[in-house]
């Protein structure tokens, strides 16, 4: 039972670490075409780390709720965008050039260490609750086993007659 609890807590911990979500690949964009390549739910302070390369200048845009919050243009770029507020952030590439081009990209979500610490506290609290519930369950099972196992004592003999 203890191994199961440790496994659940370890899995939750790994999922809370930064960089847990990523998008990588390549797309082909015709002249004037735009394509969505990734979407992330970010908390304030979380970041998107990006790298892309292509044959011609393209625009990489990041939107939050339909409003552009960041863009960069070029045939290649590497950098980081940090979210000022939480929400859904979407990454697009757009080809404003006259020729079709391929774009190779890698986009990673990076969790702010302060946000990760909050996740760890939450996971620790859940883990402590699960451990306490398991402890109570084991104690009740042992108590029930002891009650079943102890034989019924015969009644005391009657007092001697005078």
N, C-alpha and C positions, 0 to 999 in steps of 0.2 A: 504494500500500500504506500509506503514511504517513497519507493522508487517512482510510482505513478505520479505522486504529488510533485516530486522534484522534476520529473519530465515535463509536466504541464507548465510549471513555473519557468523552466528553461526555455520551452517553446515560446511562451508569451514574451519573455525577455528578448529573444532573438527577433521576434516580429516588431518589437518596439524600437530597435536600433535604427539609426539613420541609414539612408541608402537602401532601404528595404524595397523600394520601388524604382524601376528603371525602364527606359524604353530605348531601344537601339534598332537600327535598320537602315534601309535605303529606299528612296522613292524617286520617281521620275516626274518632273514637273514640266508641262508645256508652257509656252509663253503666256503670261497672265494667269496662270493657275496657282491656287493656294490649296494646301492640304494640312489637316490636323494630324499630328503625330503622337501626342501624349496629353494626358490630363492627370492632375494630381490634386489631392486635398491637402492644403498646407495650413499650418498654424502660423501666427505671426512669428517671424524669426527663422522659419524653415527656409530652405533654399533649393533652387534648381541649378544644378551644374550641367553645362552643355558644351558639346564639341560638335562641329559639323564641318564638312568640306564639300565643295562642288566645283564645277568647271567655270561657272560665271557667278556674278553677284546675285545672291538671293537675300530675302529678308526673313529673319526668324523673329516671330512675334510671340509675346506671352500676353494672354488676356485673363482678366478676372471678371466673371459675370458679364461677358460681352464687351468690356472696356479694356482697350490696350493699356498695359502697364509697363511694358518694356519691348524694345526691338533693337536689333543689330543687323547690319547689312555687310555683306562681303562674300568672297569666294570661300572663306574659311574663318572660323572663330572658335575661341574657347573662353569660357567665363562662367560667372555665377550670378544669378539673380536671387535676391533675398526678399521674401514676402513681408510687406509691412503690416498686413492684416490677414487674418485667416480666411479661407474660402477655397473654392474650386478654381484652379489655374490651368489654362489650356495653352499648349504650344503648337504653333503653326509655322510652316515654311511657305513663302510666296516667291514666285519667279516673275519679276517685272521686266526681265530681259526679252530680247527678240528671238532667242533660241531655246529649244528644249534642253533641260539639264538634269543630271542625276544628283541627288543629295544623299550623302552618308552622314548619319548622326548617331550620337549617344547622349541621352538625357537622363540624369539621375536626380532623385529626390534626396535631399540631405536634411535630416531632422536636427533642429537646434538642440544642443546638449541640455539646455534648460527644459525644453519640452520632453526630452528623453528621460530626464531625471523625474519629472512628474509622472511619466508612464511607469517608471520603475517603482515609484511609491505606490501607485495604484496596483501594480502587479503584486508588490509585496503585501499590500493589504488583502488582496484577494487570496494570495497564497496562505497568509496567516489564518484567514477565515476558513479556508478549505482544511488546513491542518487542524484547527480547533474542532471543526465538525467531525473530522475523521477520528480525532482523539475521543470525543464524546461517544461516537458510534462504537469504537472499540471497547471503551469502558462499559457501555451498556451491554454489549455482547458478552463480555467476560462476566458481568454481574448475573446475566440470565443463565449462563453456563454453570456458574457456581450454585445458583438456586436449584437447577435441575440435578446437578451432580450430588448435592448433599442429601443423603437418605433421610427419610422421616424417622425421627426418634420415637421409640414406643413410649406410651404414656408411663409415668412413674408407677411403680407398684403401689397397691393400696396400703395404707398404714396397717401395722399388725393389730389384730383384734385383741382386746383385753380379756 
